[in-house]
Amino acid sequence: MTWIKTLSMDDDERVRKAIEEERKLYPPEYATPVPAVFNGFAQSIVGSHTLIPDALYHAFSTFGALMSPDLPLTRRQHEMITTIVSVTNRCHY
């Protein structure tokens, strides 16, 4: 949960647009949030970016570009890489 003020998609049209536009770049399998780890935007890293919608869009559209199905890595390879990076960084996510 973030400790700063956050905005929801309903609070600010710029936030809604930024989130909708960056989501368009994600592969289809990333479109559905996983209930076990998604508690809403206010309690996520996305929520912490809502005060600066342009930064939100650019930060998370980068992820969408990196996950493009046009790139040579498979979803399985992406998951392996992110797992190793998280373990190396001792990240609990």
C-alpha positions in Angstrom: 0.0 0.0 0.0 1.3 3.4 -0.9 1.7 6.0 1.8 1.0 8.9 -0.4 -2.1 10.3 -1.9 -3.2 8.4 -5.0 -5.8 8.9 -7.6 -8.1 6.4 -9.2 -9.1 6.1 -12.8 -12.5 7.6 -11.7 -10.9 10.5 -10.0 -8.9 11.8 -12.9 -9.4 11.5 -16.7 -5.6 11.7 -17.3 -4.9 8.7 -15.0 -7.6 6.7 -16.7 -6.2 7.5 -20.2 -2.6 6.8 -19.1 -3.6 3.4 -17.7 -5.8 2.4 -20.6 -3.2 3.4 -23.2 -0.3 1.6 -21.5 -2.4 -1.5 -21.1 -2.9 -1.7 -24.9 0.8 -2.5 -25.2 0.6 -5.5 -23.0 0.3 -9.1 -24.4 -3.3 -10.5 -23.9 -2.3 -12.8 -21.1 -1.4 -9.8 -18.9 -4.8 -8.2 -19.4 -6.5 -9.9 -16.4 -5.2 -9.0 -13.0 -4.4 -11.9 -10.7 -6.7 -11.5 -7.6 -4.1 -13.1 -5.3 -1.6 -10.3 -5.9 -3.8 -7.4 -7.2 -5.5 -5.3 -4.5 -6.3 -2.3 -6.7 -4.3 0.6 -8.0 -4.1 2.5 -4.7 -2.2 -0.4 -3.2 0.2 -1.0 -6.0 3.2 0.5 -7.7 0.8 1.8 -10.4 -1.0 3.8 -7.7 2.2 5.5 -6.6 2.5 7.0 -10.1 -1.0 8.4 -10.4 -0.1 11.9 -9.3 2.0 12.2 -12.5 0.0 10.5 -15.2 2.6 11.1 -17.9 5.2 9.4 -15.8 2.8 6.5 -15.2 2.2 6.0 -18.9 5.9 6.1 -19.8 7.0 3.9 -17.0 4.5 1.2 -17.6 4.4 1.4 -21.4 8.1 0.5 -21.3 7.1 -2.8 -19.7 4.5 -3.3 -22.4 7.1 -2.8 -25.1 9.6 -5.2 -23.4 6.9 -7.9 -23.3 5.9 -7.5 -27.0 5.1 -10.8 -28.7 7.1 -9.5 -31.6 10.3 -9.9 -29.6 12.2 -13.3 -29.7 11.6 -14.2 -26.0 8.6 -16.3 -25.0 6.4 -15.7 -22.0 8.1 -18.6 -20.2 11.5 -17.0 -20.8 10.3 -13.6 -19.5 9.0 -15.3 -16.3 12.4 -17.1 -15.8 14.3 -13.9 -16.2 12.1 -11.9 -13.9 12.2 -14.7 -11.3 16.1 -14.8 -11.3 16.2 -11.0 -11.1 13.8 -10.9 -8.2 15.7 -13.6 -6.3 19.0 -11.9 -7.0 17.6 -8.6 -5.7 15.9 -10.4 -2.8 12.6 -8.9 -3.9 9.5 -10.3 -2.3 7.3 -9.6 -5.3 
